[in-house]
Amino acid sequence: MFGSGIFFQWLEGPRDNIMHLKREISKDARHGTIVSLSENEEVRERLFPEWDMELVTDDDILAVLTDALESAEDPKNAEALRRFIQHIDASSLDENGE
């Protein structure tokens, strides 16, 4: 998701591949802050197989995630979404995305 100058991406796949990709993303000067919600476990199946990239406004980011949480059937999906929402709630989304 992208909104208010903030880009959220949920990366799924083999742990080594994800860690390599995270290192590559970290080298890109366009990325100022990278927040990892979890790096401790490797999940073999996708948590969000129906998700695609989506452009939303800053006003809609929380609503999109809340809707996804309300329809989450898998407990792992729900927990991941709760953690994502908590991170957003703890951050301030101003006009500059800072």
C-alpha positions in Angstrom: 0.0 0.0 0.0 1.1 3.5 -0.6 -0.3 6.7 0.9 0.8 9.9 2.5 4.4 9.3 1.3 4.5 6.0 3.1 5.0 2.7 1.4 3.9 -0.5 3.2 4.8 -3.9 1.8 4.2 -7.3 3.2 7.0 -9.6 2.0 6.5 -13.3 2.1 8.7 -16.2 1.0 11.7 -18.2 2.1 13.5 -16.4 5.0 16.9 -16.2 3.2 15.3 -14.6 0.1 13.4 -12.1 2.2 16.4 -11.1 4.2 18.4 -10.6 1.0 15.6 -8.5 -0.4 15.4 -6.4 2.7 19.2 -5.7 2.5 18.8 -4.6 -1.1 15.8 -2.4 -0.2 17.8 -0.9 2.6 20.5 0.2 0.1 18.0 2.2 -1.9 18.2 5.9 -0.9 14.4 6.2 -1.6 13.7 4.2 1.6 14.2 6.2 4.8 12.8 3.9 7.5 12.3 0.2 7.2 10.2 -1.4 10.0 10.2 -5.2 10.3 7.1 -6.5 12.1 8.6 -10.0 12.3 11.8 -11.7 11.3 11.7 -14.6 13.7 9.8 -17.3 11.8 9.6 -18.6 8.3 6.1 -19.3 7.2 5.7 -21.9 4.4 2.4 -20.7 3.1 1.4 -17.2 2.2 -0.6 -15.3 4.8 -2.2 -13.0 2.3 -2.5 -14.9 -1.0 -5.3 -12.7 -2.4 -3.5 -9.4 -1.7 -2.2 -7.3 -4.6 -0.5 -3.9 -4.7 -2.9 -1.1 -4.0 -2.7 2.7 -4.0 -4.7 4.2 -1.1 -4.8 7.7 0.4 -3.4 8.3 3.8 -7.0 8.6 5.1 -7.8 5.1 3.8 -4.7 3.0 5.0 -6.1 2.3 8.4 -9.6 1.5 7.0 -8.2 -1.0 4.4 -6.2 -2.8 7.1 -9.2 -2.8 9.5 -11.5 -4.2 6.9 -8.9 -6.9 6.2 -8.7 -7.7 9.9 -12.4 -8.0 10.2 -12.6 -10.5 7.4 -9.4 -12.4 8.4 -10.3 -16.1 9.0 -6.8 -17.3 9.8 -5.4 -16.4 13.2 -2.0 -15.8 11.8 -3.4 -13.3 9.3 -5.4 -11.5 12.0 -2.3 -11.3 14.3 -0.1 -9.9 11.5 -2.8 -7.3 10.6 -3.2 -6.3 14.3 0.6 -5.7 14.5 0.5 -3.7 11.3 -2.3 -1.6 12.6 -0.6 -1.1 16.0 2.5 0.2 14.1 0.5 2.6 12.1 -1.4 3.8 15.2 2.0 4.4 17.0 3.3 6.4 14.0 2.1 9.8 12.9 1.1 10.1 9.3 1.5 13.8 8.4 1.5 15.3 5.0 5.2 14.5 4.5 4.8 10.9 5.6 7.0 11.5 8.6 
